[in-house]
């Protein structure tokens, strides 16, 4: 191997290249990250995609010290908060119009857990307590007996342990 060769540097460059591709080709400024790329970006705005990309960006910030990754993570956090507010308003309108024809809103415990972890890590990296408050709101969507959720509750439990750590 050539002198100075380091597999960690190669892997870091590859990881950062993936983040750049996702940011440049699989994201909309308004809707955030897209779920997949199949001859072009598809399925924008899913909570899990914003949260996972946000966590990757916070990790990239820690690995490189480059503020651009932290700023991008903040952009995704803003989209999550905005989309959550819009979703709640749409649900309230829908419930009022349909007068109980549909059940409770679909809130996925595993996705809320990942989102809460993202907000907690962003709060720690940025020093901004508003992100910790956002994590608390994500965690507050669930309570009581978690047995019915099975393994899907694992990311939520992990986020709870991060919150109290």
N, C-alpha and C positions, 0 to 999 in steps of 0.2 A: 504494500500500500504506500502511496506517496506520503512524504513527510507532511504533517499537519492535517492529515485526513481524520475526520471525526464524524462518525455516524450520527451523533446527536445534532450536529450542524445541518447535515443533509435532511434529517427528519424535521428539524425546526423549519428549514426553508420550504419543505414540502407542505407542512401544516399551514404555514403562513400563506403559501400559494393557494391552498384550498380556501382559506378564509377570504382572500382577495377575489377569487373566482366567485364564491358565493355572494360576496358583497356587491361585486360589479355586475353579475349576470343573473342572480337569483333574488333580487330585492327591488322593491318599489319604495320610493321615498314616502308614499302615502300609506301603503299597506304592509310594508315590512318584508320579511322573508317569504319566499315561495317554498312550497313543500317539496317540489321536485323539478327536475330539469329534463325534459324530454323533447328535444328539438326546440327548446325554449322553456322559459319558466312557467310553471303551472301551480295552481292552488295557493293563492296568497293569503296571508293574514292569520294562519293558525297559531294559536297560543303556544303550542309546544315548539314550533319552529322558531318563534321569536325568542323564547326562553333558552332553548339549547344553543342557538347562535350567540345570544347574549352571554351565556356562560363561557363559550369558547372565546369570545372577544375579551372578557375579563381575564381569562387564563393567558391569552396572548399579551395583554397588557402587563401582567405579572412577569411573563417570560422575557419580554423585550424592553419593558419600560417605556414603550411608545404610547403617548397620550392619545393618538388617533384611535387605538382600539378601545380605550375607555370612552371616548366621545361616541363612537359607533354603538357601543353597548347602551349608552344613555339614550341614543336615538330609538333603539328598539324598546327600551323600557317605556319611553314616552308613547310609543305606538301601542304597547300592551295596555297601558292605563287608558288611553283614548278609546281603543277598541272595546275594552271592558265597559266603559261608561256608555258607549253607543249601543252595545249589545243589551245592557240592562234597560235602556230606554226603549229599544225595539221590543224586548220581551214584555215590558209593562203595557205598551200599546197593543201588542198581540193578545195578551191575556184579557185586557179590557174588551177587545173586539170579539173574542171567541168565548168569553164567559166560562172559562173552566173546561173547555173541550180537550185541552191538552194537559199533560201532567206537569210536574216540576221542571224547571229549566235543566238542561243537560250541563252539568258541571263535573268535569272529570277530576277525580282526586289525584291521580298520578300527574296530570298536567299542572294542576295547581301547586303540587309539591315541587315540581321542577321550576315553575315560575317563582315560587317563594324562595327557593335556593338561589336562583339568579338574582333576585332583588337583594337578598342578604349579602351575596358576594359583591354586588355592585355597591352596596352601602359601605362595606368594608374597604373596597378599593378607592372609592371616591370621597369617603368621609361625609357623605350627605345622608342625614337621618331620614329623609323623605322616602328613600328606597327601603329602609327597614319598615316604615309604616306600610308601604305597598306590600311587603312580604306578609305582614300581619293581616292585612285585608285578604290576601290569597289564602292564608292559613285559616282565617275566620270563616271561610265558606263551609267548613265541615266541623262537626262536633259529634259527641256521643259515641256510640258503638261503631267501631271500624271493622268488625268481623265480616260484615257482608261484602266489603271491598276486596278481601283477600290480599293477594300479592300486589294488587294495584295500589294499595295504601303505602307501599314501601317508600316511594319518593316523598310522599307526604310526611311519613315518620322521619325520614332523613332530614327534611327541611325543618321539622319541629326541633330535632336535636341541634341543628345548626342555629336555630333561633335562640334556644336557651343556653347555648355554649358561650 
